[in-house]
Amino acid sequence: MINLKDKIIQPEQIIASLKKNVKLKDVCKNILYHQIIEKHAEDRGIIVTAEEIQIEADRQRYAKRLVRASDTIAWLNDNLMAPEDWEAGIRDCLLTKKLADVLFAKDVEKFFTENRLDFEQIIVYQIVVPYEQLAQEIFYQIEESEMSFYEAAHLYDTDERRRRECGYEGKLYRWDFQPDVAAILFSSKIGEVVAPIRIGQTSHIFLIDELISAELTSQRYEEILNRMFQTWLDSELTSMLHNQSLISSPVN
């Protein structure tokens, strides 16, 4: 039972809401993920100390500007948590990070080296229109300097956000594009307007603003580590559910 500002919410109402919003499966998967993490951490003797929990709690308080103890209590109450719930959540996060480090930290650099091209990025602008002929006409106008790429994006792009931002799409990885499109874009020159490419039902004109070479930064290290760990978790969950189904199946 949950008390939210004197309104009582029953557990079955929470479950019903999760079902209706197609979130119950994710919650259940997270519970099973936690069981897997606990088991493998215990098998490897991985623990989280009270001091480590306190350090992380202090870091979070600082980040959230919870200066006084009363600020922290108010924040916990607003999020329907008791102090022990918060500490338990911190402990779970730290345990997950420690297990991920034990399992995959040694493999991150090798993975990055073997897949370096996948971590290259481009800052790209694009114009998306529904018709090939229109895209070709726009491309010719840009090539003949009758209008700039940015003017064309502001006038013709089908997406309101890109129109406002004159075609700006953002900083993207190779895997954000289909392989054949990525091959074209990542071999293009800075400032080059790429001839129209048909993708699905729309035509795209790209402008390459910057090519960013791959580096194993601390942020990218964490991205790779987390991806490897999540792949492993999914595999462990599949194995767990498969074994459980075998146990539950009647023997003929």
Summary of the structure (lengths in Angstrom):
residues: 252
radius of gyration: 25.3
end to end distance: 43.5
largest distance: 77.4
contacts: 630
relative contact order: 0.11
helix: 62%
strand: 15%
